[in-house]
Amino acid sequence: MILGINVAVAPYSFGLVSNHDIVAEWTFQPSYTITENLINEILVFLEKSGVKPSDLSAVGITKGPGPYTSLRIGISVVKTLTQIFSVPLFAFSTLESFLYDYSCFDGLYFSVIPARKEEYNCAVFVLYKNTLQRLTPDFIWTTDLMKKKLNQMKGVCVLLGRFPKSMEASFQDHPFVRVLPAHLKGCSIARFTSTEQEKNTKGHPFHSIVPTYAHEPTLFIKTKTRST
């Protein structure tokens, strides 16, 4: 039994799979209460699904980009949970995780999720014969820059992920850009984890699992002024 967790992009989701078959899934909107009580929410989800934490063979989670608070708490919680029950832990790029459900569809993909207002976290991937290749590191585009760059495309590409309906309308009649809104479900993360576990049974090293934030946290440092 594998648990998949998405707390990187709304709506959030928990999912359970066994042999790639869906056992249970819960999708919900982010809230301060759920985030602060994430460990209890996970345990309740498992209990309602008839699964004990000790039944888990692996846990997978999105590590970002995404919001500061939910990623920081989410990764801390699953590290604690998997250490207590000696379960392998796997962590995946949010932008890369969107591609798992489309691995049978070859093409060039722009994976996109919201960052700040009018900004998006993006990365470019190519899928070919069930093999995923990342072409760029994560980067940030403004809405206007994204529209400008995609309007310059001279070959077919897919805009995949989370974006407003106005973005869909912008490319409705574009000859090359295909717009594909998608939710990142917990069961997709769990299946991604299952595939990864077939290659690496021990999980990802804990020291390598750190959050990747949608943008760097802003620190306000108050400095003292010397009186004269």
Protein Blocks (a to p, Z undefined) as FASTA:
>chain_A
ZZdddfkbccddddddeehiafbdcdddddfklmmmmmmmmmmmmmmnopafklpgbdcd
debdcdfklmmmmmmmmmmmmmmnopacddddfklmmmmmmmmpgcdddddddfbehiac
ddddddeehiacdfbdcddddfklmmmmmmmpcbdcddedjddfklmmmmmmgckbccdd
ddddfklmmmmmmmmmmmomnbpafklmccddfbdcddddddddddZZ
